Amino acid sequence: MDEGAGGRVREPLIELADVRKVFGVRRRTGLLRREKVQVKAVDGISFAVARGEMVGYIGPNGAGKSTTIKMLTGILTPTGGRLRVAGIDPARERTRLAHRIGVVFGQRTTLWWDLPLKDSYGLMRRMYRIPADRFRRNLERCVEQLDLGALLDVPVRQLSLGQRMRGDIAAALLHDPEVLYLDEPTIGLDVVSKAKVRGFLRELNGRQGTTVLLTTHDLQDIEQLCERVMVIDHGRLMYDGALAGLHAAGSAGRGERTLVVDLERDLPPITVAGARVVKVEGPRQWLAFPAEASAAPLVAAVAARYPLVDLSVREPDIEDVIARMYAGRE
């Protein structure tokens, strides 16, 4: 069990122990010959997600993210290992589990293509047998916070990708799920809409304690929403821990951090041991130094020799960190 804020112990809502998924694939080996090979989409993954956590689950295409989510929802059955969501085996009790989870699968909509958005929501209410008061309350909140008011009478097929994505997020939450799986929830959204969706998810997690497992290629989603991140590649977990620790894991021995120095006036490039100037713009200079090195001696050296106004230390971009992790794996 995880320990949450205030020392409270949070029970695990999602549990995987040595979960594997193997697919049989036929590959051409000659003009008329094919052979069947085993492809390990998920290769012995183990982790637990506590109730109320918001976790980023990231990796390159084909890493095993979607396969994991499909096993967590009961769409796919694991080849081996143990998997439970809210104490339920998804593959054995998929219908029962459906009332406790919400799912948004990237570019695959759960809405009815030719119906207005509000009619899709009406059908969702009947499918999940949502009480009228709760349905109305949840729909009003989603419509307001996801800016869906002008779209309710529009057929789903006429919505843009970003509009449909917001519609799908609302549909996944009408029945108050305990856990929400999101696959690329900000795909196709402009900057303003992305901020709106992120704010909505933060508020949902904070107010209702909804557990969120988020897969995305927009790593700003992870940085702004998740304190914990899991990185998967070739079906195996490469990292599972705090977002801050990801920088250290991916940068150790290879990456660089940046010291941004604001001087009182324009000066020639700063010269100090253990760092190199990579950019100069007027009185501001950027100094790169090894990610594993302490910034304190460098800060002290700069402060002792140059007229400072301000300075700050920037961690490596998360995209660069993960790219280095993949490169190191290869």
C-alpha positions in Angstrom: 0.0 0.0 0.0 1.1 3.6 -0.7 1.3 6.3 1.9 -0.7 9.4 0.8 -0.8 13.0 2.0 -0.9 13.4 5.7 0.6 9.9 6.2 -2.7 8.1 5.2 -2.2 4.7 3.7 -3.9 4.4 0.3 -5.1 1.0 -0.8 -4.0 -0.2 -4.3 -6.8 0.1 -6.8 -4.8 -1.4 -9.7 -2.4 -4.4 -9.2 -0.3 -6.2 -11.8 2.1 -9.0 -10.9 4.4 -10.5 -13.6 1.8 -9.8 -16.2 2.6 -11.0 -19.7 0.9 -10.9 -23.1 2.2 -12.9 -26.0 0.7 -12.8 -29.5 1.3 -15.4 -32.2 2.2 -13.6 -35.5 2.8 -15.2 -38.9 5.7 -13.8 -40.8 6.8 -14.4 -44.4 10.0 -16.4 -44.6 9.9 -17.1 -48.4 7.9 -16.7 -51.5 5.2 -19.1 -50.3 6.3 -19.9 -46.8 5.3 -18.4 -43.5 6.2 -19.2 -39.9 4.5 -18.5 -36.7 6.5 -16.5 -34.1 5.7 -15.4 -30.6 5.8 -11.6 -30.0 6.0 -10.4 -26.4 3.9 -7.3 -26.2 4.0 -7.2 -22.4 6.9 -9.0 -20.8 6.5 -9.5 -17.0 5.2 -6.1 -15.8 4.5 -5.6 -12.1 3.2 -2.4 -10.5 0.5 -1.1 -8.2 -1.5 2.2 -8.5 -3.0 3.5 -5.3 -6.5 4.8 -5.1 -6.5 8.5 -5.9 -3.2 8.5 -7.8 -2.7 10.2 -11.2 0.1 8.2 -13.0 1.7 8.8 -16.3 2.4 5.7 -18.4 4.6 6.5 -21.3 6.7 4.9 -24.0 7.3 4.8 -27.8 4.8 3.3 -30.2 4.7 -0.5 -29.9 6.1 -0.4 -26.3 3.1 -2.2 -24.8 1.1 0.7 -23.4 -2.2 0.1 -25.2 -1.9 -3.7 -24.6 -1.6 -3.0 -20.9 -4.6 -0.8 -20.9 -6.6 -3.3 -22.9 -5.8 -6.0 -20.3 -6.8 -3.6 -17.5 -10.2 -3.1 -19.1 -10.8 -6.8 -19.9 -10.6 -6.4 -23.7 -7.5 -8.7 -23.7 -6.7 -11.6 -21.5 -3.2 -11.9 -20.1 -1.0 -14.8 -21.2 0.3 -15.0 -17.7 0.6 -13.3 -14.3 -2.0 -11.7 -12.0 -4.0 -8.6 -12.7 -6.7 -7.0 -10.5 -8.6 -3.7 -10.8 -10.7 -2.8 -7.7 -10.3 -6.4 -6.7 -11.8 -7.6 -10.0 -10.2 -9.8 -12.6 -11.0 -7.8 -15.7 -11.0 -10.7 -18.1 -13.4 -12.8 -16.0 -15.8 -10.0 -14.9 -15.6 -7.4 -17.7 -19.2 -6.3 -17.4 -19.0 -5.8 -13.7 -15.8 -3.9 -14.0 -17.2 -1.6 -16.7 -19.4 0.2 -14.1 -16.3 1.1 -12.1 -13.9 2.3 -14.9 -13.9 5.0 -17.6 -11.9 4.7 -20.8 -10.9 7.1 -23.5 -9.0 5.3 -26.3 -7.2 7.9 -28.3 -8.8 8.2 -31.8 -11.4 5.5 -31.2 -14.6 7.1 -30.0 -17.2 5.6 -27.7 -19.8 8.0 -29.0 -22.5 7.2 -31.7 -21.2 8.6 -35.0 -24.4 9.9 -36.5 -26.1 11.1 -33.3 -25.9 14.5 -31.7 -23.6 14.5 -28.7 -26.4 14.9 -26.2 -28.1 11.8 -27.6 -24.9 9.8 -27.1 -24.9 10.9 -23.5 -28.5 9.9 -23.1 -27.7 6.4 -24.3 -24.8 6.2 -21.9 -27.2 7.0 -19.1 -29.3 4.1 -20.0 -26.4 1.7 -20.5 -24.9 2.5 -17.1 -28.3 3.0 -15.4 -27.3 6.3 -14.0 -29.8 8.0 -11.7 -31.4 11.1 -13.3 -30.1 13.5 -10.7 -26.5 12.2 -10.8 -26.5 12.1 -14.6 -27.7 15.7 -14.8 -25.2 16.9 -12.2 -22.3 15.2 -13.9 -23.3 16.2 -17.4 -23.6 19.9 -16.4 -20.2 19.9 -14.8 -18.6 18.3 -17.8 -20.3 20.6 -20.3 -19.2 23.7 -18.3 -15.6 22.7 -17.6 -14.9 21.1 -21.0 -16.7 23.8 -23.0 -19.2 21.5 -24.7 -22.4 23.6 -24.5 -22.3 24.7 -28.2 -21.6 21.1 -29.3 -24.5 19.1 -27.7 -26.7 19.3 -30.8 -23.9 18.6 -33.3 -23.6 15.0 -34.7 -20.4 13.4 -33.6 -19.2 12.9 -37.2 -19.2 16.7 -37.6 -17.0 17.3 -34.6 -13.2 18.1 -34.9 -10.8 15.6 -33.3 -10.3 17.9 -30.4 -14.0 18.5 -29.9 -14.7 14.8 -30.0 -11.9 14.1 -27.6 -13.5 16.4 -25.0 -16.8 14.8 -25.7 -15.3 11.3 -25.1 -13.8 12.4 -21.8 -17.2 13.6 -20.6 -18.8 10.4 -21.7 -16.3 8.4 -19.7 -17.1 10.2 -16.5 -20.9 10.3 -16.5 -21.2 7.2 -14.3 -18.6 8.4 -11.7 -15.9 5.8 -12.4 -13.3 5.0 -9.7 -10.5 4.7 -12.2 -10.1 6.6 -15.5 -7.8 5.3 -18.4 -6.8 8.1 -20.8 -5.0 7.4 -24.0 -3.8 10.7 -25.6 -6.5 12.9 -24.0 -5.1 16.2 -25.4 -4.5 15.0 -29.0 -5.8 17.5 -31.6 -6.4 20.2 -29.0 -5.1 23.8 -29.2 -3.2 25.4 -26.3 -6.3 26.8 -24.7 -8.2 23.6 -24.9 -5.3 21.6 -23.5 -5.1 23.8 -20.5 -8.9 23.4 -20.0 -8.7 19.6 -20.1 -5.7 19.5 -17.8 -7.4 21.8 -15.3 -10.5 19.6 -15.5 -8.5 16.4 -14.8 -6.7 18.0 -11.9 -10.0 19.1 -10.4 -11.5 15.7 -10.9 -8.6 14.0 -9.2 -8.5 16.4 -6.4 -12.3 16.7 -5.7 -13.4 13.1 -6.3 -10.2 11.2 -5.8 -10.6 9.6 -9.2 -7.6 7.4 -10.0 -6.1 8.2 -13.4 -3.7 6.2 -15.6 -2.6 8.5 -18.4 -0.8 7.5 -21.6 0.4 10.4 -23.9 3.0 11.6 -26.3 2.5 15.1 -25.1 4.9 15.1 -22.2 3.7 18.4 -20.9 0.6 16.4 -19.9 2.8 14.3 -17.6 4.7 17.2 -16.2 1.6 19.2 -15.4 -0.6 16.4 -14.1 1.4 13.5 -12.7 3.8 13.2 -9.7 4.5 9.6 -10.7 5.6 8.3 -14.1 6.2 4.8 -15.5 8.2 4.3 -18.7 7.7 1.2 -20.7 9.8 -0.1 -23.6 9.7 -3.5 -25.4 7.0 -4.7 -23.0 9.1 -4.0 -19.8 9.2 -1.2 -17.3 12.3 0.9 -17.6 11.3 3.3 -14.8 8.7 3.6 -12.1 8.9 6.5 -9.7 8.6 10.2 -9.1 8.8 12.5 -12.0 11.8 14.3 -10.4 13.6 11.0 -10.3 13.1 10.4 -14.0 15.5 13.2 -14.8 18.2 11.6 -12.7 17.6 8.1 -14.1 17.7 9.2 -17.7 20.5 11.8 -17.3 23.0 10.1 -15.1 26.4 10.1 -16.7 25.1 11.5 -20.0 22.8 14.5 -19.7 23.3 18.1 -18.8 21.5 20.6 -16.7 21.5 24.3 -17.4 22.4 27.3 -15.2 20.7 30.4 -16.4 22.5 33.5 -15.2 21.2 37.1 -15.4 24.0 39.7 -15.1 23.8 43.4 -14.3 25.1 44.2 -17.8 26.3 42.6 -21.0 29.6 40.8 -20.4 31.8 38.4 -22.4 30.9 34.6 -21.9 31.3 33.5 -18.3 34.4 31.3 -17.7 34.2 28.9 -14.7 35.4 25.4 -14.1 33.0 22.6 -14.7 30.6 24.5 -17.1 30.5 25.9 -20.6 28.5 28.7 -22.0 26.0 27.5 -24.7 24.1 30.7 -25.3 24.3 34.4 -24.6 21.5 37.0 -25.1 22.5 40.4 -23.7 23.0 40.1 -19.9 21.5 36.6 -19.8 23.8 33.6 -20.3 23.1 29.8 -20.3 25.8 27.5 -18.9 25.6 23.7 -19.3 27.1 21.4 -16.7 26.9 17.6 -16.1 23.5 16.5 -14.8 25.0 14.4 -12.0 27.2 17.3 -10.7 26.1 19.5 -7.8 25.1 23.0 -8.9 26.3 24.6 -5.6 30.0 25.0 -6.4 29.1 26.4 -9.9 26.7 28.9 -8.4 29.2 30.0 -5.8 31.9 30.5 -8.4 29.7 32.6 -10.7 28.5 34.7 -7.7 32.0 35.3 -6.5 33.3 36.6 -9.9 30.4 38.2 -11.7 27.7 40.9 -10.9 24.5 38.8 -10.5 20.9 39.9 -10.7 19.4 36.4 -10.7 20.1 32.8 -11.6 18.2 29.5 -11.9 18.9 25.8 -12.6 16.9 24.1 -15.3 16.5 20.3 -15.5 16.8 18.5 -18.8 13.7 18.5 -20.9 11.7 15.3 -20.2 11.7 14.5 -23.9 15.5 14.5 -24.0 15.7 12.4 -20.8 13.4 9.7 -22.2 15.1 9.7 -25.6 18.4 9.0 -23.8 16.8 6.2 -21.8 15.7 4.6 -25.0 19.1 5.1 -26.6 20.8 3.5 -23.6 18.4 0.5 -23.8 19.2 0.0 -27.4 
